[in-house]
Amino acid sequence: MATPTACPDQITLSVTLSSTPERVWHALTTGRARWWSDMHFEPHVGAVLVESWVDHAGVPHESSGTVTLAEPDRRLGFDWIDDGWEAPLTVELVLAPCTHGTQLFLVESGFSALADGARLHGEHRDGGMEHLGRLERAAAEAA
């Protein structure tokens, strides 16, 4: 078994979206294909989650997991794992109404339990920022 790495265990990202929590929830769930077409799941606890993707070398991968939280217009969470990970990562998205629309917080944790956690932490931080940018554009277009 691989030894876990010394790295930050958690990523926390946030973005202020100019849309209401209801519109952001719609973009996160039923409108997800507009900004994250490789991720598939139904927004209810226990639903299977699958993300199919191709790495920079052209190798296909599939991450899978389970929806763990689904509180419409408020919170969405899931656990997911990819080939080669020793343990799943946990993701929670929290939507909070604010003066200018919705503050969205994305928290992903579990990196310190992975042998390649430091590399994955960086990749997921960068990928999370990219996904939030696409979500922001999709939610604004739907407004």
DASUL-V84461 format. One record per backbone hydrogen bond with DSSP energy under -0.5 kcal/mol. NH is the residue of the N-H (numbers start at 1). CO is the residue of the C=O. E is the energy in kcal/mol with one decimal. If there is no record, write none. Layout:
nh:NH co:CO e:E
nh:NH co:CO e:E
//
This chain:
nh:5 co:114 e:-1.8
nh:7 co:5 e:-1.0
nh:11 co:108 e:-2.8
nh:13 co:106 e:-2.8
nh:15 co:104 e:-2.0
nh:17 co:15 e:-0.6
nh:17 co:102 e:-3.6
nh:24 co:20 e:-2.4
nh:25 co:21 e:-2.8
nh:26 co:22 e:-2.1
nh:27 co:23 e:-2.3
nh:28 co:24 e:-2.6
nh:29 co:25 e:-1.9
nh:31 co:26 e:-3.3
nh:32 co:29 e:-1.3
nh:34 co:31 e:-1.6
nh:35 co:32 e:-2.0
nh:36 co:32 e:-3.1
nh:39 co:36 e:-1.6
nh:40 co:50 e:-2.8
nh:44 co:42 e:-2.2
nh:46 co:67 e:-3.0
nh:47 co:44 e:-2.1
nh:49 co:65 e:-2.4
nh:50 co:40 e:-2.4
nh:51 co:63 e:-2.8
nh:52 co:38 e:-1.8
nh:53 co:61 e:-2.2
nh:55 co:59 e:-2.6
nh:58 co:55 e:-2.2
nh:61 co:53 e:-3.4
nh:63 co:51 e:-2.9
nh:64 co:81 e:-2.5
nh:65 co:49 e:-2.3
nh:66 co:79 e:-1.8
nh:67 co:47 e:-2.6
nh:68 co:77 e:-2.2
nh:69 co:77 e:-1.6
nh:71 co:75 e:-3.1
nh:72 co:70 e:-0.6
nh:74 co:71 e:-2.6
nh:75 co:71 e:-2.1
nh:76 co:93 e:-2.3
nh:77 co:69 e:-2.2
nh:78 co:91 e:-2.4
nh:79 co:66 e:-2.1
nh:80 co:89 e:-2.5
nh:81 co:64 e:-2.7
nh:85 co:82 e:-2.2
nh:89 co:80 e:-3.0
nh:90 co:109 e:-2.6
nh:91 co:78 e:-3.3
nh:92 co:107 e:-2.6
nh:93 co:76 e:-3.4
nh:94 co:105 e:-2.5
nh:95 co:74 e:-3.3
nh:96 co:94 e:-0.5
nh:96 co:103 e:-2.6
nh:98 co:101 e:-2.2
nh:101 co:98 e:-1.8
nh:102 co:17 e:-2.8
nh:103 co:96 e:-3.4
nh:104 co:15 e:-3.1
nh:104 co:102 e:-0.6
nh:105 co:94 e:-2.6
nh:105 co:103 e:-0.5
nh:106 co:13 e:-3.0
nh:107 co:92 e:-2.8
nh:107 co:105 e:-0.5
nh:108 co:11 e:-2.2
nh:109 co:90 e:-2.6
nh:110 co:9 e:-1.3
nh:111 co:9 e:-1.6
nh:113 co:110 e:-1.3
nh:114 co:111 e:-1.9
nh:117 co:114 e:-1.8
nh:120 co:116 e:-2.4
nh:121 co:117 e:-2.9
nh:122 co:118 e:-1.7
nh:123 co:119 e:-2.4
nh:124 co:120 e:-3.2
nh:125 co:121 e:-2.2
nh:126 co:122 e:-2.4
nh:127 co:123 e:-2.8
nh:128 co:124 e:-2.7
nh:129 co:125 e:-2.1
nh:130 co:126 e:-2.0
nh:131 co:127 e:-2.9
nh:132 co:128 e:-2.6
nh:133 co:129 e:-1.8
nh:134 co:130 e:-2.0
nh:135 co:131 e:-2.7
nh:136 co:132 e:-2.5
nh:137 co:133 e:-1.9
nh:138 co:134 e:-2.5
nh:139 co:135 e:-3.0
nh:140 co:136 e:-2.0
nh:141 co:137 e:-2.2
nh:142 co:138 e:-1.6
nh:143 co:139 e:-0.7
nh:143 co:140 e:-0.6
//
